[in-house]
């Protein structure tokens, strides 16, 4: 018996400690939660997210490769300074052919005057820059969509908390009524326990819903690169105005733009394959200054060289390269075709989903209104003794479930609008 009392005392002490910590947490001031509107969240995610910066670095890399390709077709200039010291001067018959100490200043300038393959590489490098730029647009869309979905998740979680709070208020009102009836001798302990159990269940559900809201706000803070949770503002307007022609929305999709640029780049490389067999020509100018001059080494000299070369046989290297380019072009064509088929499917699915979910939302809202009316009638009937509190608790549960279903349907419609905008290449605008 002593051990039992000690255990109860420990439990009571633990409960008091938890209550004290909770009270302290409630009185401790917390930093205000930052709230972003929909457009602000999208813009901040695009401005701060590292994935966008990484994609931009890929563009910078492609531009550097383009600069290298351009440099290969431009003049090159170099200089050199050489000092030679011998143990003794060289010569014969009193003449010096090689002074003991001699400086030589040389320069070299050359430029390709006939370089079809290098000129083609320059155009191919420009295509790679364009592909990288289009990829940035695709990455930006992915980040914007992720931010939008997270924003909508916060709104949905907040809506569920509102539903849970309203359900808890109804359950607490019914419990208060049951307590008063029990205290006045008109009610029963069973009715009071049923009402209390409903309150406890709603409190547990509300805690889970509040935790989901906390997680959603943290996720929004991460996607917008904020050091802390971020709350969503007002519900965004995501309506699609009118029908959009396929030729318009297809070319507006970033993924299709990337595939088109990849195909264009592969086609250029394949078309440029014959240029690998074209002759190449280089002109070079090499001046030289030597001091002191030797017997067979004049002080100032220069040389102008023209060189033309024509590939004849390379063991099949250029032929295999052309085959690889043909395969790459065919793969790019197939990838583009598959992306277009997928895009059409996404648009059809998004439109059908939106229409279906809007109908479901109308039904869910009607169900919620009917469930609320049933709860009012059932509660009134119970108060006049026409029914039991079992019917009241059941009506409360049905009203809560109907409100939850309506909230989920609202979120599904918002996401369907977003999916349609993304499928049509109109998000972000």
Secondary structure in CASP SS format (residue, H / E / C, confidence):
PFRMAT SS
TARGET T0000
AUTHOR 0000-0000-0000
METHOD secondary structure of the structure
MODEL  1
X C 1.00
X H 1.00
X H 1.00
X H 1.00
X H 1.00
X H 1.00
X H 1.00
X H 1.00
X H 1.00
X H 1.00
X H 1.00
X H 1.00
X H 1.00
X H 1.00
X H 1.00
X H 1.00
X H 1.00
X H 1.00
X H 1.00
X H 1.00
X H 1.00
X H 1.00
X H 1.00
X H 1.00
X H 1.00
X H 1.00
X H 1.00
X C 1.00
X C 1.00
X C 1.00
X C 1.00
X C 1.00
X C 1.00
X E 1.00
X E 1.00
X E 1.00
X C 1.00
X H 1.00
X H 1.00
X H 1.00
X H 1.00
X H 1.00
X H 1.00
X H 1.00
X H 1.00
X H 1.00
X H 1.00
X H 1.00
X C 1.00
X H 1.00
X H 1.00
X H 1.00
X H 1.00
X H 1.00
X H 1.00
X H 1.00
X H 1.00
X H 1.00
X H 1.00
X H 1.00
X H 1.00
X H 1.00
X H 1.00
X H 1.00
X H 1.00
X H 1.00
X H 1.00
X H 1.00
X H 1.00
X H 1.00
X H 1.00
X C 1.00
X C 1.00
X C 1.00
X C 1.00
X E 1.00
X E 1.00
X E 1.00
X E 1.00
X E 1.00
X E 1.00
X E 1.00
X E 1.00
X E 1.00
X E 1.00
X C 1.00
X C 1.00
X C 1.00
X C 1.00
X E 1.00
X E 1.00
X E 1.00
X C 1.00
X C 1.00
X E 1.00
X E 1.00
X E 1.00
X E 1.00
X C 1.00
X C 1.00
X E 1.00
X E 1.00
X E 1.00
X E 1.00
X E 1.00
X E 1.00
X E 1.00
X E 1.00
X E 1.00
X E 1.00
X E 1.00
X E 1.00
X E 1.00
X E 1.00
X E 1.00
X H 1.00
X H 1.00
X H 1.00
X H 1.00
X H 1.00
X H 1.00
X H 1.00
X H 1.00
X H 1.00
X H 1.00
X H 1.00
X H 1.00
X H 1.00
X H 1.00
X H 1.00
X H 1.00
X H 1.00
X H 1.00
X H 1.00
X H 1.00
X H 1.00
X H 1.00
X H 1.00
X H 1.00
X H 1.00
X H 1.00
X H 1.00
X H 1.00
X H 1.00
X H 1.00
X H 1.00
X H 1.00
X H 1.00
X H 1.00
X H 1.00
X H 1.00
X H 1.00
X H 1.00
X H 1.00
X H 1.00
X H 1.00
X H 1.00
X H 1.00
X H 1.00
X H 1.00
X H 1.00
X H 1.00
X H 1.00
X H 1.00
X H 1.00
X H 1.00
X H 1.00
X H 1.00
X H 1.00
X H 1.00
X H 1.00
X H 1.00
X H 1.00
X H 1.00
X H 1.00
X H 1.00
X H 1.00
X H 1.00
X H 1.00
X H 1.00
X H 1.00
X H 1.00
X H 1.00
X C 1.00
X C 1.00
X C 1.00
X C 1.00
X C 1.00
X H 1.00
X H 1.00
X H 1.00
X H 1.00
X H 1.00
X H 1.00
X H 1.00
X H 1.00
X H 1.00
X H 1.00
X H 1.00
X H 1.00
X H 1.00
X H 1.00
X H 1.00
X H 1.00
X H 1.00
X H 1.00
X H 1.00
X H 1.00
X H 1.00
X H 1.00
X H 1.00
X H 1.00
X H 1.00
X H 1.00
X H 1.00
X H 1.00
X H 1.00
X H 1.00
X H 1.00
X H 1.00
X H 1.00
X H 1.00
X H 1.00
X C 1.00
X C 1.00
X C 1.00
X C 1.00
X C 1.00
X C 1.00
X E 1.00
X E 1.00
X E 1.00
X C 1.00
X C 1.00
X C 1.00
X C 1.00
X C 1.00
X C 1.00
X C 1.00
X C 1.00
X C 1.00
X C 1.00
X C 1.00
X C 1.00
X C 1.00
X H 1.00
X H 1.00
X H 1.00
X H 1.00
X H 1.00
X H 1.00
X H 1.00
X C 1.00
X H 1.00
X H 1.00
X H 1.00
X H 1.00
X H 1.00
X H 1.00
X H 1.00
X H 1.00
X H 1.00
X H 1.00
X H 1.00
X H 1.00
X H 1.00
X H 1.00
X H 1.00
X H 1.00
X H 1.00
X H 1.00
X C 1.00
X H 1.00
X H 1.00
X H 1.00
X H 1.00
X H 1.00
X C 1.00
X C 1.00
X E 1.00
X E 1.00
X E 1.00
X E 1.00
X E 1.00
X E 1.00
X E 1.00
X E 1.00
X E 1.00
X E 1.00
X E 1.00
X E 1.00
X C 1.00
X C 1.00
X C 1.00
X C 1.00
X C 1.00
X C 1.00
X C 1.00
X C 1.00
X E 1.00
X E 1.00
X E 1.00
X E 1.00
X E 1.00
X E 1.00
X E 1.00
X E 1.00
X E 1.00
X E 1.00
X C 1.00
X C 1.00
X C 1.00
X C 1.00
X C 1.00
X C 1.00
X C 1.00
X H 1.00
X H 1.00
X H 1.00
X H 1.00
X H 1.00
X H 1.00
X H 1.00
X H 1.00
X H 1.00
X H 1.00
X H 1.00
X H 1.00
X H 1.00
X H 1.00
X H 1.00
X H 1.00
X H 1.00
X H 1.00
X H 1.00
X H 1.00
X H 1.00
X H 1.00
X H 1.00
X H 1.00
X H 1.00
X H 1.00
X H 1.00
X H 1.00
X H 1.00
X H 1.00
X H 1.00
X H 1.00
X H 1.00
X H 1.00
X H 1.00
X H 1.00
X H 1.00
X H 1.00
X H 1.00
X H 1.00
X H 1.00
X H 1.00
X H 1.00
X H 1.00
X H 1.00
X H 1.00
X H 1.00
X H 1.00
X H 1.00
X H 1.00
X H 1.00
X H 1.00
X H 1.00
X H 1.00
X H 1.00
X H 1.00
X H 1.00
X H 1.00
X H 1.00
X H 1.00
X H 1.00
X H 1.00
X H 1.00
X H 1.00
X H 1.00
X H 1.00
X H 1.00
X C 1.00
X C 1.00
X C 1.00
X C 1.00
X C 1.00
X H 1.00
X H 1.00
X H 1.00
X H 1.00
X H 1.00
X H 1.00
X H 1.00
X H 1.00
X H 1.00
X H 1.00
X H 1.00
X H 1.00
X H 1.00
X H 1.00
X H 1.00
X H 1.00
X H 1.00
X H 1.00
X H 1.00
X H 1.00
X H 1.00
X H 1.00
X H 1.00
X H 1.00
X H 1.00
X H 1.00
X H 1.00
X H 1.00
X H 1.00
X H 1.00
X H 1.00
X H 1.00
X H 1.00
X H 1.00
X H 1.00
X C 1.00
X C 1.00
X C 1.00
X C 1.00
X C 1.00
X C 1.00
END
